[in-house]
Amino acid sequence: MKIKTALTPHESGQSFVELALTLVVLLVLIAGIVDLGRAFFTYIALRDAAQEAAIYGAINPTDSSGINSRGMATLTNRVDTSTVSISPTLTGSCANGTNSIQVDVLFSNFSITMPFLGTVMGSQTFNITASVTDTILSPPCP
């Protein structure tokens, strides 16, 4: 007569299920990190463009086309300039010594590559803005 021994259940499928569940979470995290990195890179490029435009505007405050072209030239080969707008604003007056130029750069509709993150945020796109204020150097205040 044969004695039956208790068989141990096979657990080889368990590790594949654990891998699948963990991999989904890790891929969502990595996609979020990539999107965050892209957004940060775009913000830094916009800030640099605003700074360059403000430097130009500090010397030529009334040349708004030159201010725009200086900022756009900084963005070339860094971001898609078709959705970028640059708006310089003169503030203050020489009377109180606060003559300055503020340059706002807006990147419209920055798209998120991960659909899940867009669902959480409520939209697949959002706007990124950068602003720089600089003192006007020319013409000097009397």
ZAFIVEX-860087 format. One line per field, with one value per residue: residue number from 0; chain; x, z, y of N, C-alpha, C, O, CB in turn. Coordinates in steps of 0.05 Angstrom, whole numbers, plus 5000, padded with zeros to 4 digits. Glycine has a CB too. Example, Ala and Ser with C-alpha at 12.3 -4.5 7.8 and 13.67 -1.06 7.14 Angstrom:
2
i: [0; 1] .
ch: [A; A] .
nxx: [5264; 5257] .
nzz: [5156; 5142] .
nyy: [4886; 4955] .
caxx: [5246; 5273] .
cazz: [5156; 5143] .
cayy: [4910; 4979] .
cxx: [5264; 5258] .
czz: [5156; 5157] .
cyy: [4934; 5001] .
oxx: [5285; 5268] .
ozz: [5169; 5161] .
oyy: [4934; 5023] .
cbxx: [5226; 5282] .
cbzz: [5181; 5114] .
cbyy: [4911; 4988] .
END
This chain:
142
i: [0; 1; 2; 3; 4; 5; 6; 7; 8; 9; 10; 11; 12; 13; 14; 15; 16; 17; 18; 19; 20; 21; 22; 23; 24; 25; 26; 27; 28; 29; 30; 31; 32; 33; 34; 35; 36; 37; 38; 39; 40; 41; 42; 43; 44; 45; 46; 47; 48; 49; 50; 51; 52; 53; 54; 55; 56; 57; 58; 59; 60; 61; 62; 63; 64; 65; 66; 67; 68; 69; 70; 71; 72; 73; 74; 75; 76; 77; 78; 79; 80; 81; 82; 83; 84; 85; 86; 87; 88; 89; 90; 91; 92; 93; 94; 95; 96; 97; 98; 99; 100; 101; 102; 103; 104; 105; 106; 107; 108; 109; 110; 111; 112; 113; 114; 115; 116; 117; 118; 119; 120; 121; 122; 123; 124; 125; 126; 127; 128; 129; 130; 131; 132; 133; 134; 135; 136; 137; 138; 139; 140; 141] .
ch: [A; A; A; A; A; A; A; A; A; A; A; A; A; A; A; A; A; A; A; A; A; A; A; A; A; A; A; A; A; A; A; A; A; A; A; A; A; A; A; A; A; A; A; A; A; A; A; A; A; A; A; A; A; A; A; A; A; A; A; A; A; A; A; A; A; A; A; A; A; A; A; A; A; A; A; A; A; A; A; A; A; A; A; A; A; A; A; A; A; A; A; A; A; A; A; A; A; A; A; A; A; A; A; A; A; A; A; A; A; A; A; A; A; A; A; A; A; A; A; A; A; A; A; A; A; A; A; A; A; A; A; A; A; A; A; A; A; A; A; A; A; A] .
nxx: [5016; 5009; 5033; 5007; 5036; 5033; 5023; 5061; 5037; 5045; 5081; 5100; 5074; 5060; 5102; 5103; 5055; 5063; 5106; 5080; 5042; 5076; 5107; 5072; 5061; 5112; 5124; 5085; 5103; 5154; 5140; 5113; 5156; 5187; 5153; 5150; 5204; 5208; 5172; 5199; 5247; 5226; 5206; 5254; 5278; 5241; 5247; 5300; 5295; 5261; 5295; 5337; 5307; 5291; 5340; 5356; 5313; 5323; 5360; 5339; 5282; 5235; 5233; 5196; 5190; 5243; 5254; 5219; 5240; 5291; 5280; 5254; 5295; 5328; 5298; 5299; 5308; 5302; 5249; 5183; 5168; 5121; 5077; 5090; 5088; 5111; 5111; 5127; 5127; 5126; 5141; 5131; 5165; 5211; 5208; 5199; 5241; 5235; 5236; 5224; 5226; 5183; 5182; 5141; 5135; 5099; 5083; 5038; 4992; 5024; 5038; 5022; 5052; 5035; 4975; 4946; 4964; 4944; 4890; 4885; 4901; 4862; 4866; 4900; 4936; 4973; 4989; 5053; 5089; 5137; 5169; 5205; 5234; 5268; 5313; 5308; 5360; 5374; 5338; 5374; 5349; 5334] .
nzz: [5000; 4983; 5011; 5014; 5005; 5029; 4980; 4960; 4944; 4880; 4872; 4832; 4798; 4830; 4837; 4787; 4786; 4828; 4806; 4761; 4786; 4816; 4776; 4746; 4782; 4788; 4735; 4727; 4765; 4744; 4694; 4713; 4737; 4691; 4663; 4700; 4699; 4645; 4647; 4685; 4657; 4615; 4643; 4663; 4614; 4597; 4638; 4630; 4579; 4592; 4626; 4590; 4554; 4589; 4603; 4555; 4549; 4591; 4572; 4523; 4531; 4502; 4456; 4438; 4400; 4392; 4444; 4446; 4403; 4423; 4468; 4443; 4410; 4449; 4464; 4420; 4392; 4442; 4464; 4436; 4400; 4379; 4412; 4450; 4485; 4493; 4537; 4550; 4603; 4624; 4685; 4741; 4751; 4734; 4772; 4823; 4826; 4813; 4762; 4720; 4683; 4668; 4646; 4620; 4605; 4571; 4563; 4528; 4537; 4553; 4544; 4576; 4578; 4600; 4604; 4650; 4690; 4671; 4677; 4733; 4744; 4717; 4667; 4604; 4589; 4610; 4630; 4630; 4663; 4666; 4698; 4699; 4730; 4717; 4727; 4692; 4653; 4613; 4578; 4626; 4690; 4703] .
nyy: [4977; 5045; 5105; 5168; 5230; 5297; 5346; 5402; 5466; 5497; 5555; 5587; 5622; 5664; 5701; 5725; 5753; 5789; 5817; 5840; 5874; 5908; 5930; 5961; 6003; 6024; 6041; 6081; 6118; 6129; 6152; 6197; 6224; 6234; 6268; 6311; 6326; 6344; 6387; 6420; 6430; 6460; 6504; 6526; 6540; 6579; 6617; 6632; 6656; 6698; 6727; 6741; 6773; 6813; 6836; 6857; 6893; 6927; 6961; 6978; 6998; 7013; 6984; 6938; 6897; 6881; 6863; 6819; 6788; 6777; 6745; 6702; 6683; 6661; 6617; 6584; 6520; 6497; 6495; 6488; 6542; 6560; 6563; 6600; 6661; 6727; 6781; 6845; 6893; 6959; 6989; 7033; 7097; 7149; 7188; 7168; 7134; 7080; 7056; 7004; 6942; 6890; 6825; 6777; 6709; 6662; 6595; 6562; 6508; 6461; 6395; 6334; 6271; 6223; 6191; 6177; 6212; 6260; 6251; 6251; 6303; 6331; 6352; 6345; 6382; 6441; 6508; 6541; 6590; 6643; 6697; 6757; 6813; 6873; 6928; 6989; 7014; 7048; 7097; 7137; 7158; 7226] .
caxx: [5000; 5025; 5026; 5007; 5047; 5020; 5038; 5064; 5026; 5064; 5080; 5115; 5057; 5058; 5123; 5096; 5034; 5076; 5121; 5062; 5031; 5097; 5116; 5052; 5065; 5138; 5122; 5070; 5122; 5175; 5127; 5109; 5182; 5195; 5136; 5159; 5229; 5203; 5160; 5220; 5264; 5212; 5205; 5281; 5282; 5225; 5259; 5324; 5285; 5251; 5318; 5350; 5290; 5292; 5366; 5354; 5293; 5335; 5376; 5321; 5255; 5213; 5235; 5183; 5196; 5270; 5252; 5207; 5259; 5313; 5270; 5249; 5321; 5338; 5282; 5303; 5319; 5297; 5221; 5167; 5162; 5095; 5057; 5102; 5083; 5128; 5098; 5141; 5111; 5142; 5128; 5144; 5173; 5237; 5202; 5203; 5265; 5229; 5231; 5232; 5212; 5175; 5178; 5127; 5136; 5078; 5082; 5011; 4985; 5045; 5024; 5031; 5054; 5023; 4946; 4937; 4969; 4925; 4864; 4887; 4903; 4838; 4871; 4925; 4954; 4972; 5007; 5077; 5097; 5160; 5168; 5230; 5233; 5295; 5314; 5314; 5385; 5376; 5352; 5376; 5331; 5348] .
cazz: [5000; 4980; 5029; 4999; 5020; 5022; 4959; 4964; 4921; 4864; 4876; 4812; 4786; 4849; 4832; 4763; 4794; 4843; 4787; 4745; 4803; 4823; 4751; 4739; 4800; 4782; 4709; 4732; 4779; 4725; 4675; 4727; 4740; 4665; 4657; 4718; 4688; 4621; 4655; 4698; 4636; 4600; 4660; 4663; 4588; 4597; 4656; 4616; 4558; 4605; 4636; 4567; 4544; 4609; 4601; 4531; 4555; 4610; 4556; 4503; 4542; 4484; 4432; 4446; 4380; 4399; 4468; 4438; 4387; 4440; 4483; 4425; 4402; 4471; 4465; 4395; 4396; 4469; 4466; 4413; 4404; 4367; 4434; 4470; 4481; 4511; 4540; 4567; 4615; 4638; 4710; 4756; 4737; 4744; 4794; 4849; 4824; 4810; 4735; 4716; 4662; 4675; 4622; 4626; 4584; 4575; 4546; 4529; 4531; 4557; 4544; 4593; 4561; 4614; 4605; 4678; 4705; 4661; 4689; 4760; 4744; 4705; 4639; 4593; 4584; 4629; 4622; 4646; 4660; 4680; 4699; 4709; 4732; 4716; 4728; 4666; 4655; 4592; 4586; 4655; 4703; 4708] .
cayy: [5000; 5069; 5126; 5193; 5253; 5323; 5361; 5431; 5481; 5511; 5584; 5600; 5644; 5686; 5721; 5740; 5771; 5810; 5833; 5856; 5896; 5927; 5943; 5982; 6026; 6036; 6054; 6106; 6136; 6138; 6170; 6222; 6237; 6244; 6292; 6332; 6335; 6359; 6413; 6436; 6439; 6481; 6528; 6538; 6553; 6603; 6636; 6643; 6674; 6723; 6741; 6753; 6795; 6835; 6849; 6874; 6914; 6946; 6980; 6988; 6992; 7018; 6966; 6913; 6876; 6872; 6847; 6793; 6771; 6768; 6723; 6679; 6672; 6644; 6592; 6568; 6493; 6487; 6489; 6495; 6570; 6567; 6567; 6618; 6690; 6744; 6807; 6864; 6914; 6980; 6996; 7054; 7122; 7160; 7206; 7154; 7117; 7052; 7049; 6976; 6928; 6863; 6808; 6752; 6690; 6642; 6572; 6552; 6480; 6441; 6369; 6312; 6247; 6201; 6197; 6174; 6237; 6280; 6245; 6259; 6332; 6342; 6361; 6334; 6405; 6463; 6531; 6546; 6618; 6653; 6726; 6770; 6842; 6885; 6957; 7002; 7028; 7069; 7122; 7141; 7178; 7252] .
cxx: [5018; 5015; 5029; 5019; 5033; 5036; 5039; 5053; 5048; 5060; 5095; 5099; 5055; 5078; 5116; 5073; 5045; 5092; 5103; 5050; 5052; 5106; 5097; 5057; 5092; 5137; 5106; 5088; 5143; 5163; 5122; 5135; 5192; 5179; 5144; 5186; 5226; 5191; 5181; 5239; 5252; 5211; 5232; 5286; 5266; 5237; 5284; 5316; 5275; 5274; 5333; 5334; 5291; 5318; 5366; 5335; 5304; 5351; 5358; 5292; 5232; 5213; 5223; 5187; 5224; 5270; 5240; 5226; 5282; 5305; 5265; 5275; 5333; 5324; 5286; 5318; 5317; 5268; 5207; 5157; 5135; 5073; 5068; 5095; 5100; 5115; 5114; 5123; 5129; 5127; 5144; 5150; 5199; 5232; 5207; 5226; 5259; 5222; 5242; 5216; 5207; 5169; 5165; 5128; 5117; 5081; 5054; 5009; 5009; 5032; 5038; 5030; 5039; 4993; 4935; 4941; 4951; 4898; 4864; 4887; 4878; 4841; 4898; 4945; 4952; 4992; 5030; 5085; 5122; 5160; 5194; 5226; 5262; 5293; 5322; 5340; 5388; 5348; 5353; 5356; 5347; 5352] .
czz: [5000; 5000; 5014; 5017; 5011; 5001; 4966; 4940; 4906; 4866; 4855; 4799; 4804; 4843; 4807; 4769; 4810; 4825; 4771; 4761; 4809; 4799; 4743; 4756; 4793; 4755; 4711; 4746; 4760; 4704; 4688; 4730; 4713; 4658; 4675; 4708; 4663; 4628; 4669; 4677; 4621; 4617; 4661; 4637; 4587; 4615; 4643; 4594; 4570; 4615; 4613; 4556; 4563; 4608; 4577; 4536; 4575; 4595; 4534; 4511; 4523; 4459; 4439; 4425; 4385; 4424; 4462; 4422; 4403; 4457; 4467; 4415; 4423; 4472; 4441; 4402; 4425; 4473; 4440; 4416; 4392; 4388; 4456; 4464; 4502; 4512; 4560; 4578; 4630; 4663; 4724; 4739; 4749; 4769; 4821; 4848; 4821; 4781; 4729; 4692; 4672; 4649; 4631; 4601; 4590; 4554; 4549; 4523; 4531; 4560; 4562; 4577; 4574; 4617; 4634; 4694; 4697; 4673; 4719; 4762; 4733; 4677; 4630; 4587; 4607; 4619; 4641; 4641; 4676; 4678; 4711; 4709; 4734; 4717; 4701; 4670; 4635; 4580; 4616; 4666; 4708; 4737] .
cyy: [5025; 5090; 5153; 5215; 5278; 5337; 5390; 5446; 5495; 5541; 5599; 5623; 5668; 5708; 5737; 5760; 5794; 5828; 5851; 5879; 5917; 5943; 5965; 6007; 6040; 6051; 6080; 6126; 6147; 6157; 6197; 6238; 6248; 6269; 6316; 6343; 6352; 6387; 6431; 6447; 6462; 6506; 6542; 6552; 6579; 6625; 6648; 6662; 6700; 6740; 6755; 6777; 6818; 6850; 6867; 6898; 6934; 6968; 6993; 6983; 6996; 7000; 6939; 6891; 6865; 6855; 6819; 6776; 6761; 6744; 6698; 6666; 6654; 6618; 6574; 6543; 6483; 6479; 6497; 6524; 6578; 6573; 6586; 6647; 6705; 6771; 6824; 6885; 6934; 6988; 7018; 7079; 7131; 7178; 7193; 7134; 7087; 7045; 7021; 6965; 6900; 6848; 6782; 6734; 6668; 6620; 6559; 6522; 6461; 6414; 6349; 6286; 6223; 6207; 6195; 6199; 6259; 6276; 6255; 6290; 6346; 6352; 6349; 6357; 6425; 6484; 6533; 6575; 6624; 6684; 6736; 6800; 6853; 6915; 6968; 7019; 7051; 7074; 7126; 7161; 7203; 7257] .
oxx: [5038; 4991; 5049; 5012; 5024; 5061; 5020; 5059; 5068; 5038; 5102; 5112; 5049; 5071; 5123; 5073; 5037; 5091; 5109; 5048; 5046; 5112; 5106; 5057; 5093; 5149; 5113; 5087; 5149; 5176; 5125; 5135; 5203; 5190; 5145; 5190; 5240; 5198; 5181; 5248; 5265; 5215; 5233; 5298; 5276; 5237; 5289; 5329; 5280; 5273; 5340; 5345; 5290; 5319; 5376; 5341; 5294; 5354; 5362; 5279; 5211; 5194; 5237; 5188; 5228; 5285; 5250; 5229; 5292; 5320; 5272; 5276; 5347; 5336; 5278; 5338; 5329; 5263; 5219; 5140; 5127; 5054; 5057; 5096; 5102; 5109; 5114; 5105; 5146; 5102; 5168; 5141; 5207; 5250; 5217; 5230; 5277; 5203; 5265; 5196; 5224; 5154; 5176; 5122; 5117; 5082; 5048; 5023; 5014; 5015; 5062; 5011; 5031; 4986; 4917; 4923; 4942; 4883; 4844; 4874; 4872; 4822; 4916; 4967; 4932; 5009; 5027; 5087; 5129; 5151; 5204; 5215; 5278; 5273; 5340; 5341; 5402; 5335; 5334; 5348; 5370; 5363] .
ozz: [5014; 5005; 5002; 5041; 4989; 5005; 4976; 4917; 4918; 4863; 4859; 4790; 4795; 4845; 4806; 4758; 4805; 4829; 4766; 4751; 4808; 4801; 4733; 4746; 4792; 4753; 4698; 4738; 4760; 4698; 4675; 4728; 4712; 4648; 4665; 4709; 4660; 4616; 4664; 4679; 4614; 4606; 4659; 4637; 4576; 4608; 4646; 4591; 4559; 4613; 4615; 4550; 4555; 4612; 4578; 4528; 4575; 4606; 4528; 4500; 4527; 4443; 4443; 4433; 4381; 4426; 4472; 4428; 4398; 4461; 4475; 4412; 4417; 4479; 4441; 4416; 4432; 4485; 4423; 4433; 4394; 4383; 4478; 4441; 4525; 4492; 4584; 4564; 4646; 4662; 4719; 4716; 4770; 4785; 4840; 4867; 4826; 4777; 4732; 4684; 4683; 4632; 4648; 4579; 4612; 4530; 4570; 4505; 4512; 4578; 4563; 4563; 4560; 4632; 4641; 4709; 4713; 4679; 4728; 4780; 4738; 4664; 4646; 4580; 4621; 4602; 4665; 4618; 4695; 4658; 4731; 4690; 4749; 4708; 4688; 4688; 4640; 4573; 4630; 4651; 4716; 4745] .
oyy: [5026; 5093; 5159; 5217; 5280; 5340; 5402; 5438; 5504; 5551; 5623; 5643; 5690; 5732; 5761; 5782; 5817; 5853; 5875; 5902; 5941; 5967; 5986; 6029; 6064; 6073; 6100; 6150; 6171; 6177; 6218; 6262; 6270; 6288; 6338; 6367; 6373; 6407; 6455; 6470; 6482; 6528; 6566; 6574; 6599; 6649; 6673; 6683; 6721; 6764; 6779; 6798; 6841; 6874; 6890; 6920; 6957; 6990; 7017; 6965; 6984; 7002; 6920; 6867; 6841; 6835; 6799; 6752; 6739; 6725; 6676; 6642; 6634; 6597; 6551; 6543; 6463; 6458; 6511; 6529; 6602; 6586; 6587; 6655; 6697; 6784; 6819; 6894; 6926; 6993; 7021; 7081; 7122; 7182; 7205; 7119; 7071; 7029; 7016; 6976; 6887; 6857; 6767; 6743; 6656; 6625; 6548; 6512; 6447; 6411; 6347; 6281; 6205; 6225; 6209; 6207; 6276; 6296; 6266; 6301; 6369; 6360; 6344; 6351; 6426; 6479; 6529; 6584; 6611; 6695; 6726; 6811; 6843; 6926; 6958; 7036; 7071; 7054; 7117; 7180; 7202; 7278] .
cbxx: [4981; 5023; 5045; 4979; 5079; 5016; 5024; 5093; 5004; 5063; 5090; 5123; 5030; 5061; 5150; 5087; 5012; 5094; 5138; 5039; 5019; 5121; 5119; 5023; 5065; 5159; 5109; 5045; 5135; 5188; 5101; 5096; 5203; 5191; 5107; 5162; 5247; 5183; 5137; 5234; 5271; 5183; 5197; 5302; 5274; 5197; 5267; 5341; 5263; 5232; 5337; 5354; 5262; 5287; 5389; 5344; 5269; 5353; 5400; 5327; 5251; 5214; 5265; 5153; 5194; 5289; 5234; 5182; 5269; 5323; 5245; 5232; 5340; 5335; 5253; 5317; 5348; 5305; 5208; 5143; 5183; 5085; 5049; 5133; 5053; 5158; 5069; 5165; 5090; 5147; 5125; 5170; 5151; 5251; 5173; 5177; 5281; 5205; 5243; 5228; 5228; 5151; 5205; 5097; 5165; 5050; 5105; 4993; 4972; 5064; 5021; 5014; 5082; 5036; 4932; 4951; 4998; 4923; 4858; 4913; 4927; 4828; 4872; 4919; 4948; 4979; 4990; 5101; 5074; 5187; 5144; 5254; 5216; 5311; 5333; 5290; 5408; 5395; 5338; 5404; 5319; 5333] .
cbzz: [5024; 4951; 5055; 4990; 5016; 5048; 4931; 4970; 4930; 4834; 4904; 4790; 4780; 4878; 4829; 4741; 4810; 4865; 4768; 4735; 4828; 4835; 4729; 4743; 4830; 4781; 4689; 4748; 4803; 4711; 4664; 4754; 4751; 4643; 4662; 4746; 4682; 4603; 4675; 4719; 4617; 4593; 4689; 4668; 4565; 4606; 4683; 4604; 4541; 4628; 4650; 4545; 4541; 4637; 4599; 4507; 4566; 4630; 4543; 4475; 4566; 4475; 4424; 4449; 4351; 4402; 4489; 4421; 4363; 4459; 4497; 4401; 4395; 4497; 4467; 4374; 4388; 4489; 4490; 4409; 4392; 4349; 4446; 4470; 4484; 4500; 4550; 4553; 4635; 4619; 4729; 4768; 4740; 4723; 4792; 4858; 4848; 4829; 4716; 4741; 4635; 4695; 4607; 4634; 4580; 4573; 4553; 4510; 4505; 4581; 4516; 4619; 4557; 4641; 4588; 4691; 4701; 4631; 4688; 4773; 4728; 4722; 4638; 4567; 4557; 4658; 4621; 4639; 4670; 4668; 4715; 4692; 4756; 4691; 4750; 4656; 4651; 4570; 4573; 4663; 4729; 4695] .
cbyy: [5000; 5080; 5127; 5201; 5255; 5341; 5356; 5440; 5501; 5503; 5591; 5581; 5634; 5675; 5708; 5721; 5756; 5798; 5815; 5838; 5884; 5912; 5922; 5972; 6016; 6015; 6036; 6100; 6122; 6113; 6158; 6217; 6217; 6222; 6285; 6321; 6312; 6344; 6408; 6419; 6416; 6472; 6520; 6516; 6534; 6597; 6622; 6620; 6660; 6716; 6722; 6732; 6784; 6824; 6827; 6858; 6902; 6932; 6966; 6975; 7008; 7047; 6963; 6917; 6887; 6895; 6862; 6798; 6788; 6791; 6731; 6688; 6695; 6659; 6599; 6584; 6493; 6509; 6504; 6475; 6587; 6545; 6541; 6614; 6697; 6746; 6804; 6876; 6902; 7005; 6972; 7044; 7143; 7177; 7216; 7140; 7121; 7044; 7070; 6959; 6928; 6862; 6803; 6758; 6678; 6655; 6551; 6567; 6479; 6448; 6358; 6310; 6239; 6196; 6178; 6150; 6245; 6279; 6215; 6248; 6342; 6364; 6392; 6319; 6418; 6454; 6557; 6526; 6636; 6642; 6736; 6762; 6852; 6875; 6967; 7020; 7009; 7060; 7146; 7149; 7167; 7275] .
END
